[in-house]
């Protein structure tokens, strides 16, 4: 965990801090963490106020507000189906968002930028746990390559601006995230929120069976988004290098084990069936966190407790109202 006071770490609480994508899962958690740490001047814009794919609009925004620090959490995101259905949008929109923000931040005097990537940047069959130096050593997992390629380009853009201009841009690669404010769309969500919705609705309808995509055997590491925000704040304060940094929890379970945890949290007492005709994705994806370990950081929210608290929060906020979860449109902010 990370100290609550920015003044203890030297991070300037009075600085202008822009969180791009503040309404998304990671961005909202960053805002919560920054406010907890005493941030006094957060700059936040909704998609209808600032289209991050519009180069001129982004440049005007940065020229006007000149943020000192930027957390780049904005992205077009989604699960396996979304990546397969919208490959052009996943490449185009993410490249545009990244390029516009990184270039405008450098051009308008931003002191430091943190770019949030994803563990999907690593090769499908890279040695486990995944080390940062396995990037670009073998082919990607095809089910999310469009998003992964865009994120790799974002990493390389940050590295290029650091090398050529001395711009203090750093890159963090979180493992699979979950938490309040996630995307619970029945088709385009990631696996954990998608299963929460599926089990919740099964309970509401009184179903005896829940069908789960794939074989249930792939292994995944999951981290609560509040832990990510904690780690990101530490990196913004203490880390400055072009080398990317993995952020993980060590909470690795099979999809079948994950489904069981979610069934227990939602009160489902029926039978689980797996559909092997559906894609499994990468067989295993756990991050090597040696670099974060060296900074003295560890995730603090264990998976079972995180799932229980996430489910309680989204039900309380009526994100899961009686089997009719509000689907969150895929968007960049």
N, C-alpha and C positions, 0 to 999 in steps of 0.2 A: 504494500500500500504506500501511499504518497502523502507527505505533510499537507495539512489542510490550508495552511497560510502561504500565500504567494510570497509574502515578505520574508518568510523563513528561507526561501530558496533563491531570492533575488529576482524572481520573475516580476515584472513591473505591472502591478495591479491597475495602475491608471492608464496603461497603454491602450491603444485602439486595437481591438482583437476582432478579426472577422472570422466567423465560422461559416464556411460555405456548405450548404446542405443541412442547415440547422433543424429542419423538420423531419429529417430522416432518422433512422435508428441510431447511427453513430453520432451524427451531428447533434441531435437532441441530448444525448448523454454527455457530449463535450460541453454543451451549454450548461447543463446541470452542474458538472464538475467545476467549470470555471466560475460560476456564480458562488458555489460552495467555497471556492478558494479566494473569493473577494474581488473578482473582476468587476471593474467599474464602468467600462466603456466597451460593451459588446456591440458589434455591428452585425445585424441580421437582416436578411432579405428573403422573402418568399419568391417562388418561381414567377408568380404574376407581377412581381415588382422588379425582378432582374432575371432575364433569360441568360443563363450562363453559357449557352451555346452561341450567343450573339457577341462577336468580338468587339464591336464598337460600343455596345452597352456595358460590357465588362470593363473596358478601358476607361470609359467615362466614370464609372462607379469608383474605380481605384484612384483615378486622378482627383476626384472630388473628396473621397474619404481617407485616402492614404493610410490604410491600416498598418500598424507596426508588426503585428503577428497574424498569420493566416493558418487556419486549420482547414485543409482541403478534404472535406468529407463528402462533397457532392458527387453523385454518380448515378448513372442509370443501372439499376441492379435487378436481379431476379434469379430464379432457380433454373434447373435444367431445361424445362419447357420454354421459359422466356428467352434464354440464350439461343435455343434452337429455332424459335419462331421469329425473333427480331434481330438477326445477326447484324444487319446494316445499322440499326439504331444503336446497338450495343457498341459497335466500333465507332461510328460517327459521333454520337453524342458524348461519349466519354473522352474521346480524343479532343473534341472541341472544348469541353468544359476544362480539362486539364491544361491544354495549351493556352487558352485565354487567361486563366487565373494565374498560372505560373509566370507567363510573360508579363502580364500587367502588374503583378506583385513586384517582380524585379524592376520593372521600368519605373515604378512609382515609389521606390524606396522602402519596401517592406523589409524589416530587419530579419525575419525568419519565417519560413513556411514549412509546415509538416504535411506531407502527402500521404494519405491513407490508401494503401494498396489492398492486396488480398492474397491469401495462401494459394489461390488457384493459379498464381503466376508460375508455380513450380511444375516441372515435368511430371507426367502421369505416373511414371514408374521410377521416380527418383528415390535414392536410398532414404530410409526412414531412421530417425526423425529428419524432417526436411531442413537442411542447412541453407543459409543464405547463398552460399557459393554454388548451389546446384541450379541456380537460375540460368536458363538458356543452354542447358547441357543436353537436353533430349526433348522429344515431342511433348506437347501439352495434351491434357485430357480434352477430347473433341467436344464433349458436351458443354463446356464453358470457355472454349478457346477465344471467342470474340471478345468477351469481357477481359480475359487474361491478357490478350495481346494489347488491348488498350491500356491496361494497368502497367504492363511492362514498358510501353512507350512513355507513360507518365514517369516511371522511375528513371528512364534514360534521359528524359527532358530535364528532370531535377539535377541529375548528375552533370549533364552538359552545361547547364547554367551555373552550376558551382565551379566547374573547371574553367569555363571561359570568362565568367563575370565575377566569380567569387561570391555568388549569391548563396546564402545560408539556407539551402533547401534540404530537408531530410525526409527519409521515406520509411514508413512503418508498415509491416505486413501482418495484419491480425489474422488469427484463425477464424473459424466459423463463429459468427456472432449471433446473439439472441437477446431478448429483453423486451421491456415495455416499448410500445411504439413501432414494433416490427410490422412487416407486410404479411397479412394473413389471407391474402388472396388464395382461393382454392386451387388455382392453376399455376400462378406465377411466383409463388412464395418459395423460400428456401425450406429445407426439410423440417427443421424444428418447428417453426411457426405453422407450417402446413399441417404437420401432425397434430399440433394443438387444436387447430380448427377442426380437423377431421374427427378427433376423439370427442371434442366438445359437442359437436353436432350429433354424433352418434348417441351420446348420453341424452341430449335433449329429445331426440326422436325415439329413444328406447331401442336402438339397433342392437342386435346380438353380435354383429361382426363388423370389423373395420379392415379394409383392404389397404395394404401398404405397397408402394412401388418397390420393385426390385426384390432381391433375395433376402435382404435384412443383414447380410454379412459384412458389407463395407464398414470400415472403422473411421470414425470422425472425432475430431477434437472440438469442443464447444467452449465458448467463453462469454460470460455475461458482458453486455456492452458497457456497463459502469466500470468494469475492470479495464476495458480498453481505454476509456476516457482517462482513468487514473494513470495508466502507462503513457498515454500520449502527452499528458501534462508534464510528466517526468522527462520525457524525451525532449520536449520543447525547451526545458530548462537546462538539461545536463548533456545533451548529445549533439554533436556537430561533426558529421562525416558524410561522405557520399555512399558509404556502405549501408545497405538496407538492414533493417532490424526486425526480426520476427517477434510477435507478441502472442503468446499462447498461455493456456491454462494448465495443461497436463491432464485435463479431464477428457479422456478418450474412451468412447464406447462404440459398440456396433449399432447399426440402425435398429436392429431388433431390441437391443437393450434400451436405446433411447425411447423407442415406442412404448416399452413397458413402463419406464419412468413417467412418461406423459399420460399413459392410461391410468396410473395410480394417482397422478395429480388432478386429473379431471374426473375421477370417480368411475371410469369405465370398467365394467366387470365382464365384458363379453370376450369374444375370440378374435385373435389377430390372424389375418391371412396375408401372405406375401405373394406378389404378382411378378414372377421372374421374367415375364415378357417385357417389363418396363426396365429402363436403364438403371444400372447401379451407380454409374459414375466411377471416379477414381477408387481403387480398392482400399487405400489407406491414405490418410493425410494428417500427420501430426508434425508439429513444428519443433525444431531445435531452438531453444530459447537461451542459449548460452550468453548471448550479448546482453539481453535484458537481465539475466541472472547476475552478470558482472556489475550491473548498475544497482543491484540490491532490490530489485522489484519482483514481487510474486503476486499472482492473481489471488484475490481474497474470497470470491464467491464460488462455492462448490456447485456442481451441476444440478444435483437433486434439489437443493435449496433454491437455486436460481430458477428452475422450472416452476416450482411451487409459487414463488413470489411473482414471477412473470404472469402466470395464469391468474393469480388473484388480482393483480394490477389491471390486466386487460379486461377482466370481467367487471371489476369495479368501475372502470372508465367506459364501460359499455362498448368496448371494441369487439366483444363476443356476446351480443345480445340475443339470447334465446335461439341459438342456432343460425342466426343471420348476421354473421360477422361482417363488419364494414370492410369491404375490399379496398385496399389502398392502391391507387393508381401508380404504376411505375413512373417515377419522375426524378428529376435531377436535383430538386431542392425542396 
